[in-house]
Amino acid sequence: MAGKNKKKKNDPGAGVLATNRKALRDFHILEKIEAGIVLSGTEVKSCKQGQISVQEGYVHVDDRMEVWLVGCTIQPYEHGNIYNHPSTRERKLLLHKKEIERLHGKTREKGLTIVPLKVYLSRGKVKIRIGLAKGKNVVDKRDTIKKRESDRDSQRAMRNFNGR
């Protein structure tokens, strides 16, 4: 009975360290890609403790075809002493060359950007899911909120109807 609440390895919710709900509110996500992230030892330990925030982060592809995560904050590890890391440094993302070239070409288009969606553990490694996104305008945001509220109301009505 003790292993009943254990998370499965292939469960997509298992090991989620941080999510970027702001990105889902402000952007239409056109495509999602999994990438590795280059971290130091104290950064990995801090991430596993949940001391990471990707709310203000974005992804940049430079002229040398390297992908960088900018604006992501990983708090210093509390037991890290002199080996601790700066909390807001740029971190390199690991992708295949063809993926990088395709993303670089897409971001040259008008209105497309790359945003971090979530950071999670996969087989003991810290991975990041990034998304190719197009910004929403105010009307789209209002429509999203209206749809979410109407869905919630209909779910509540169904639950109350079935509960009688």
Buried (B, 14 or more C-beta within 10 A) or exposed (E): EEEEEEEEEEEEEEBBBBBBEEBBEBBBBEEEBEBBBEBBEBBBBBBBEEBBBBBEBBBBBEEEEEBBBBBBBBBBBEEBEEEBBEBEBEBBBEBEEEEBEBBBEBBEEEEBBBBBBBBBBBEEEBBBBBBBBBEBEEEBEEEBEEEEEEEEEEEEEEEEEEEE
